[in-house]
Amino acid sequence: MIAKALDHVEKNYLRSEPLAPFCVGDRVSVHVVIREGDKERVQIFKGIVIGRSGGGLNERFTVRRISHGVGVERVFPVHSPHVTRVEVEGSSHVRRAKLYYLRDRVGKKARLRETVR
């Protein structure tokens, strides 16, 4: 009964048009609205999706990239109004639901096998 009530309340906050379909192992660019003072701009975060978790309003995905030799990960809520769109730039063949092992790998060892869509 409580779950039905929560679903009814959360339905108003779900994203009306869905994001582009993507999965773990895809190279994506996430367009995020950044507010600085009274101005807004769109910042693009490019990387590999290393995990998806949650469901419904709590669904989120983690994107990892290497910036100046340091690994950077960001977690984005799927239904956030700050995430304007997700573009899939390429996909890879993976056999895991979470790609946390990429955190320990550097250089050519961190590559994933590309697939053609």
C-alpha positions as MATLAB code, in Angstrom:
seq = 'MIAKALDHVEKNYLRSEPLAPFCVGDRVSVHVVIREGDKERVQIFKGIVIGRSGGGLNERFTVRRISHGVGVERVFPVHSPHVTRVEVEGSSHVRRAKLYYLRDRVGKKARLRETVR';
ca = [
       0.000    0.000    0.000;
       2.820    2.394    0.848;
       4.601    1.504   -2.403;
       1.513    2.435   -4.418;
       1.286    5.766   -2.618;
       4.974    6.482   -3.296;
       4.592    5.567   -6.960;
       1.643    7.937   -7.219;
       3.657   10.817   -5.714;
       6.835   10.070   -7.710;
       4.952    9.897  -11.007;
       4.805   13.708  -11.145;
       8.605   14.010  -10.963;
       9.579   11.427  -13.580;
      11.126   12.634  -16.829;
       8.451   13.206  -19.472;
      10.615   12.385  -22.522;
      13.123    9.583  -21.896;
      16.859    9.918  -22.402;
      18.578    8.137  -25.275;
      18.818    4.413  -24.516;
      22.270    3.577  -23.191;
      23.779    0.778  -21.159;
      26.919   -0.084  -19.215;
      30.040    0.105  -21.370;
      28.782    2.869  -23.666;
      30.803    6.011  -24.335;
      28.431    8.888  -23.642;
      28.405   12.653  -23.403;
      26.090   13.957  -20.693;
      24.796   17.510  -21.074;
      24.405   19.079  -17.629;
      22.995   22.502  -16.779;
      25.426   24.440  -14.550;
      24.236   27.539  -12.703;
      26.859   30.194  -11.936;
      25.381   33.181  -10.166;
      22.353   34.241  -12.192;
      23.574   32.665  -15.454;
      23.087   29.122  -16.717;
      25.187   27.179  -19.180;
      25.396   23.613  -20.433;
      28.519   21.635  -19.590;
      29.338   18.339  -21.322;
      30.803   15.443  -19.356;
      32.190   12.707  -21.643;
      33.130    9.255  -20.422;
      32.250    5.574  -20.102;
      29.171    4.389  -18.222;
      30.523    2.054  -15.539;
      27.263    1.333  -13.726;
      23.536    1.868  -13.416;
      21.578    1.430  -10.221;
      18.275    2.154   -8.575;
      14.850    2.254  -10.083;
      12.027    4.672  -10.654;
      12.808    8.152   -9.429;
      16.024    6.955   -7.735;
      17.598    5.573  -10.915;
      21.126    6.841  -11.538;
      24.180    6.081  -13.640;
      27.907    6.562  -13.107;
      30.201    7.975  -15.802;
      33.998    7.745  -15.576;
      36.682    9.566  -17.527;
      40.384   10.315  -17.205;
      41.119   14.030  -16.813;
      44.772   15.148  -16.693;
      45.852   11.659  -15.634;
      43.336   11.432  -12.794;
      40.184    9.307  -12.885;
      37.004   11.332  -12.390;
      33.592    9.768  -11.765;
      30.244   11.504  -11.606;
      26.896   10.040  -10.652;
      23.909   11.456  -12.534;
      20.252   10.903  -11.633;
      18.327    9.802  -14.726;
      15.283   11.924  -13.883;
      17.178   15.071  -12.842;
      16.081   18.309  -14.544;
      19.766   19.331  -14.681;
      20.582   16.479  -17.093;
      19.256   17.798  -20.382;
      20.329   14.943  -22.657;
      22.650   11.977  -23.054;
      24.316   11.253  -26.395;
      25.706    7.789  -27.068;
      28.980    8.088  -28.969;
      29.869    4.401  -29.058;
      29.207    1.106  -27.362;
      31.411   -1.696  -26.126;
      30.991   -5.394  -25.527;
      30.981   -5.992  -21.765;
      30.141   -9.032  -19.675;
      29.557   -7.295  -16.363;
      26.818   -5.093  -14.942;
      29.343   -2.886  -13.128;
      32.727   -1.989  -14.610;
      34.465   -1.053  -11.369;
      37.567   -2.970  -12.448;
      38.374   -0.067  -14.813;
      39.351    1.986  -11.755;
      42.517   -0.083  -11.313;
      43.538   -0.069  -14.975;
      45.522    2.575  -16.813;
      46.314    3.124  -20.493;
      45.716    0.329  -22.998;
      44.574   -2.064  -20.274;
      41.556    0.162  -19.652;
      40.229   -0.196  -23.209;
      36.958   -1.972  -23.957;
      36.181   -3.917  -27.122;
      34.054   -1.770  -29.419;
      30.858   -3.083  -30.989;
      29.168   -1.843  -34.121;
      25.554   -0.712  -33.752;
];
